[in-house]
């Protein structure tokens, strides 16, 4: 461990542990999403669009709580990759609607399965009570910081 990491771990053991867990979880999710042809974070958009077909980008931004430029860039990438398509609203040509393509719909199940598999792997060895307590504790940490 580098001196910087050692000092960080000593001065902020909870934050350091959270960072390590976050890094490991992110790496596993990135690997699984890459297998599906997605960039990490796009899976959230895929599942949201599956449940809200024909949504607008503005509605997506509001629902997801993600910055508009981030959503715009992701949607453009996903459109180029063949996961999403844009269509003019038949009632108002100024409005663009977003829908999953066949390729997008085809990965929804795999995305949801990946979430469940990573959850199972991450919580291996934790009983139901421990998992529930961990979730409560993590929510407390989040609430303390927001």
Residue pairs with C-beta under 8 A, 6 or more apart in sequence:
1 9
5 16
8 15
8 16
9 16
14 141
18 141
25 118
25 122
26 40
28 118
28 121
29 40
29 43
29 114
29 118
30 40
32 114
32 117
32 118
33 39
33 40
33 42
33 43
33 111
33 114
36 43
36 107
36 110
36 111
36 114
37 81
37 83
37 107
38 46
38 78
38 81
38 83
38 107
38 111
39 74
39 77
41 74
42 74
42 77
42 78
42 83
43 111
43 114
43 115
44 64
45 60
45 64
45 71
45 74
45 75
45 78
45 84
46 78
46 83
46 100
46 104
46 107
46 108
46 111
47 108
47 111
47 112
48 55
48 60
48 63
48 64
49 55
49 60
49 84
49 98
49 99
49 100
49 104
50 100
50 104
50 105
50 108
52 59
52 60
52 63
53 99
53 100
54 87
54 97
54 98
54 99
55 63
55 97
55 98
56 95
56 96
56 97
56 98
57 68
57 71
57 72
57 75
57 96
57 98
58 68
60 66
60 71
60 75
60 98
61 67
61 68
61 71
64 71
75 84
75 86
75 98
78 84
78 104
79 85
79 86
81 103
82 101
82 103
82 104
83 100
83 101
83 103
83 104
83 107
84 98
84 99
84 100
84 101
84 104
85 98
85 99
85 100
85 101
86 96
86 97
86 98
87 96
87 97
87 99
88 95
88 96
88 97
89 95
89 96
89 97
100 108
123 131
126 134
